[in-house]
Amino acid sequence: MGIVTCDVGISVDGFVAGPNQSPTDPLGAGGERLHRWMFEESDQHADELAAITEAGAFIMGRNMFAGPGDGPWAPDWTGWWGPEPPYHAPVFVLTHHEHADIPADGGTTFHVVTGGPDEALARAREAAGGRNVAIAGGAATINRYLADGAIDELRLHVAPIVLGDGEWLFDGVGDPVLTPVSTRCTPLVTHVRYAVGA
């Protein structure tokens, strides 16, 4: 059976998005710098990039899918990633608002889950068919699964920047046991892989 993983870009002061997030700036002020390594050094990070999308199913929060806000998203909204999102697998979106499934090219279908994190994880495990399930983000979703002890492997991609404010990782997660498994760094990122749990 697969494990539950989480890959997330993070600043050295612990933020996974900058301040002042908006529908036109979903990563907030300076947040795009968290992911420079994916584009400017992609040839140096093939293993990490492959690992991010290797899961058999993904879970994300409503804000990661549709941007900040509490209400339902526009009926024709299909996510930030264009016609072919990078997931190529089922994605379960946590929200309080019912919505029909949203199919995309390349094998991705976004499934709206209104029954909470446990339901999303159960459905993702079933859809993954024995492969890993990845918690894709954002911070509130990752924090919830960390607090619940549901994440087996946490992969931080630490950008050498200070955001000062924004969406903070590790808020309210207690004191999870994090055992370093591997580290690797380049000028734009330090990859740290942790086993989570006793």
Secondary structure as the mmCIF struct_conf table of DSSP 4:
data_model
#
loop_
_struct_conf.conf_type_id
_struct_conf.id
_struct_conf.beg_label_comp_id
_struct_conf.beg_label_asym_id
_struct_conf.beg_label_seq_id
_struct_conf.end_label_comp_id
_struct_conf.end_label_asym_id
_struct_conf.end_label_seq_id
STRN STRN1 VAL A 4 SER A 11
TURN_TY1_P TURN_TY1_P1 VAL A 12 ASP A 13
BEND BEND1 GLY A 14 GLY A 14
STRN STRN2 PHE A 15 ALA A 17
BEND BEND2 PRO A 19 ASN A 20
STRN STRN3 SER A 22 SER A 22
TURN_TY1_P TURN_TY1_P2 PRO A 23 THR A 24
STRN STRN4 ASP A 25 ASP A 25
TURN_TY1_P TURN_TY1_P3 PRO A 26 LEU A 27
TURN_TY1_P TURN_TY1_P4 ALA A 29 GLY A 30
HELX_RH_3T_P HELX_RH_3T_P1 GLY A 31 HIS A 35
HELX_RH_AL_P HELX_RH_AL_P1 ARG A 36 GLU A 40
BEND BEND3 GLU A 41 GLU A 41
HELX_RH_3T_P HELX_RH_3T_P2 SER A 42 GLN A 44
HELX_RH_AL_P HELX_RH_AL_P2 ALA A 46 ILE A 52
TURN_TY1_P TURN_TY1_P5 THR A 53 THR A 53
BEND BEND4 GLY A 56 GLY A 56
STRN STRN5 ALA A 57 GLY A 61
HELX_RH_AL_P HELX_RH_AL_P3 ARG A 62 ALA A 66
BEND BEND5 PRO A 68 PRO A 68
BEND BEND6 ASP A 70 GLY A 71
HELX_LH_PP_P HELX_LH_PP_P1 PRO A 72 ALA A 74
TURN_TY1_P TURN_TY1_P6 PRO A 75 ASP A 76
BEND BEND7 TRP A 80 TRP A 81
BEND BEND8 PRO A 83 GLU A 84
BEND BEND9 PRO A 86 PRO A 86
BEND BEND10 ALA A 89 ALA A 89
STRN STRN6 PRO A 90 LEU A 94
BEND BEND11 HIS A 96 HIS A 97
STRN STRN7 ILE A 102 PRO A 103
HELX_RH_3T_P HELX_RH_3T_P3 ASP A 105 GLY A 107
STRN STRN8 THR A 109 VAL A 113
BEND BEND12 GLY A 115 GLY A 115
HELX_RH_AL_P HELX_RH_AL_P4 PRO A 117 ALA A 128
TURN_TY1_P TURN_TY1_P7 GLY A 129 GLY A 130
BEND BEND13 ARG A 131 ARG A 131
STRN STRN9 VAL A 133 GLY A 137
HELX_RH_AL_P HELX_RH_AL_P5 ALA A 139 ALA A 147
TURN_TY1_P TURN_TY1_P8 ASP A 148 GLY A 149
BEND BEND14 ASP A 152 ASP A 152
STRN STRN10 GLU A 153 ALA A 159
BEND BEND15 PRO A 160 PRO A 160
BEND BEND16 ASP A 165 GLY A 166
STRN STRN11 GLU A 167 TRP A 168
TURN_TY1_P TURN_TY1_P9 LEU A 169 GLY A 172
STRN STRN12 LEU A 178 THR A 186
TURN_TY1_P TURN_TY1_P10 PRO A 187 LEU A 188
STRN STRN13 VAL A 189 VAL A 196
#
